[in-house]
Amino acid sequence: MNILVLPKVKKALVKLPTEIQAKIVNQIGLLSHDPFPRSAKKLTNQPGYRIRVGDWRLLYIVDIKLQKLYITKIAHRREAYR
């Protein structure tokens, strides 16, 4: 599965501490093999799924037909769903 990271997400990722960056990049790598892990939850107020990475949230949308996964947002838990 191809993973596409939006430019605003790349910007947000670079601003994070290096240990958080490493954990998030690891989770993104795991998503390429399994886009629907047990830890993923479907979002109720918007399309897509989320994965917890400590206090951070990784929001993404999966397009099964095109075999693409779009990382749409990386944010702290208090700001992720706004």
LUMZADREN-163931 format. One line per field, with one value per atom (N, C-alpha, C): y, z negated, x negated. Coordinates in steps of 0.001 Angstrom, whole numbers, padded with zeros to 6 digits. Atoms other than C-alpha are relative to their C-alpha. Last residue first. Example, Ala and Ser with C-alpha at 12.3 -4.5 7.8 and 13.67 -1.06 7.14 Angstrom:
LUMZADREN-163931
c2 (-001190/-001060/001090/-001190/-004500/001200)
c3 (000060/-007140/-000730/000000/-007800/000000)
c1 (000820/-013670/000770/-000890/-012300/-000900)
***
This chain:
LUMZADREN-163931
c2 (-001305/020139/000320/000181/016414/001312/000884/016442/000008/-000789/019472/-000855/-001048/017945/000818/000518/014726/001077/000381/016474/-000368/-001063/016547/-000568/000429/014655/001136/-000896/015068/-000718/-001316/013780/000948/-000521/010721/001446/-001422/009373/000385/-000416/005607/001438/-001143/004400/000321/000516/001059/001137/-000501/002846/-000527/000196/000777/000411/001410/000554/-000212/000207/004305/-001403/001109/004653/-000064/000493/007924/-001080/000409/008928/-000510/000173/010609/-000317/000102/010128/-000300/000753/011248/000101/-000495/012337/-000906/-001069/011822/000565/-000756/008471/001008/000131/007455/000854/-000699/006818/-000276/000855/005761/000874/-000604/007386/-001072/000758/006450/000769/000467/008159/-000733/001273/010288/-000378/-000251/012940/-001329/-001296/013135/000396/-000126/009440/001318/-001305/008504/000144/-000766/004802/001316/-000240/003525/000837/-001069/001970/000097/-001240/-000099/001164/000064/-003394/001304/000768/-002506/000036/000062/-001391/-000833/-001309/-000201/000028/000259/-003330/001344/001442/-003481/-000348/000447/000209/-001493/-000166/001065/-000463/001147/-000388/000078/001174/002167/-001244/-000185/004991/-001186/000330/003651/000135/001451/003691/-000436/000571/007249/-001521/-000239/008237/-000596/000854/006618/000152/001389/008191/-000942/000181/011645/-001456/000098/011325/-000211/001311/010569/-000211/001111/013456/-001355/000546/016119/-001281/000830/017452/-000413/-000848/020378/-000799/-000539/018101/000815/001071/016146/000530/000259/019268/-001041/-001168/020309/-000238/000043/016796/001154/001048/016862/-000124/-000584/020199/-001008/-000939/018674/000608/-001368/015735/000940/-000896/012281/001417/-001383/009692/000891/-000969/006021/001390/-001257/003440/000952/-001174/000000/001240)
c3 (-000284/-015788/001456/-000611/-016276/000310/-001171/-016864/000705/-001215/-019139/001216/000298/-022652/001240/000202/-021451/-000265/001407/-020085/-000229/000971/-016311/-001410/001205/-013212/-000990/001127/-010345/-001065/-000098/-006924/-001137/001353/-006353/000042/000117/-003109/-001467/001360/-002492/-000134/000540/001072/-001398/000841/002642/-000521/-000532/005332/-000757/-001456/004633/000602/-000318/000878/001503/-001253/000324/000486/-000848/-003342/001232/-000820/-005271/000911/-001380/-008085/000658/-000698/-011472/001460/-001411/-013649/000709/-000829/-017208/001458/-001366/-019791/000760/000078/-023574/001371/001240/-023171/-000120/000166/-019530/-001218/001104/-019215/000043/000808/-015831/-001071/000812/-014022/-000750/001196/-011195/-000778/000292/-008309/-001314/-000594/-007478/-000441/-001280/-009958/000590/-000508/-013085/001317/-000111/-014018/000638/000474/-013429/000216/-001024/-013060/-000615/000281/-015613/001126/-000777/-014898/-000346/000764/-017685/000735/001093/-016113/-000776/001167/-012939/-001098/001028/-009836/-001198/000179/-007253/-001076/000519/-007765/-000260/-000025/-005847/-000437/-001387/-004946/000135/-000728/-008358/001449/000290/-010072/000756/-000673/-008352/-000217/-001420/-009495/000802/-000183/-013058/001456/000158/-012894/000227/-001251/-011543/-000043/-001030/-014495/001339/000271/-017050/001088/-000269/-015503/-000209/-001450/-015397/000338/-000476/-019061/001510/000433/-019985/000447/-000816/-017804/-000439/000545/-019417/000739/001200/-017057/-000530/001200/-014638/-001302/000190/-011741/-001288/000469/-012069/-000314/001404/-011801/-000586/000779/-008575/-001492/000054/-007130/-000844/000969/-008045/-000142/001332/-006275/-001100/000378/-003167/-001389/-000439/-003100/-000469/001149/-003594/000527/-000400/-000946/-001223/001044/-001813/000505/-000069/000956/-001081/000000/000000/000000)
c1 (-000595/010761/-000044/-001315/010141/000706/-000080/006404/001345/-000245/006073/000347/-000979/006284/000366/-001351/004670/001028/-000163/001606/001456/-000250/001567/000049/000707/000550/000165/000285/002998/-000805/-000628/004032/-000365/000167/001833/000485/000315/003275/-000102/-000299/003189/-000493/000735/003328/000487/001077/004290/-000885/001267/006351/-001216/000039/009458/-001336/000263/008794/-000155/-000722/008504/-000356/000426/007513/000890/-001106/007753/-000568/000245/005403/001279/-001263/005182/-000280/000318/002084/001314/-000927/002741/-000427/-000191/000199/000949/-001002/000265/000335/000160/-001515/001129/001446/-001149/-000334/000663/002568/-001495/000857/003922/-000639/001046/006798/-000756/000358/009125/-001045/001342/010864/-000131/000418/013877/-001409/000663/015010/-000441/-000425/017188/-000650/-001449/017080/000429/-000436/013454/001506/-000691/012730/000474/-001415/010241/000581/-000639/006874/001478/000023/005250/000676/-000975/006284/000078/000442/004407/001056/-001043/006332/-000460/-000625/003784/001095/-001345/001632/000686/-000251/-001652/001411/000158/-001937/000263/-001261/-000474/-000113/-000858/-003552/001320/000558/-005767/000844/-000320/-003480/-000529/-001417/-003716/000415/-000134/-007533/001447/000506/-007480/000092/-001011/-005279/-000432/-001161/-007586/001062/000381/-010689/001184/000111/-009086/-000291/-001379/-008094/000002/-000499/-011715/001448/000496/-012944/000535/001258/-010754/-000399/-000123/-008048/-001372/000002/-008491/000037/001350/-009492/-000091/000873/-006233/-001397/-000323/-004061/-000947/000409/-005774/000223/001466/-005420/-000537/000324/-001725/-001519/-000211/-001232/-000331/001080/-002842/000173/-000272/-000374/-001104/-000027/-001880/000190/000216/-001073/000176/-000330/-001475/-000362/000749/-001346/000480/-000845/000000/-000893)
***
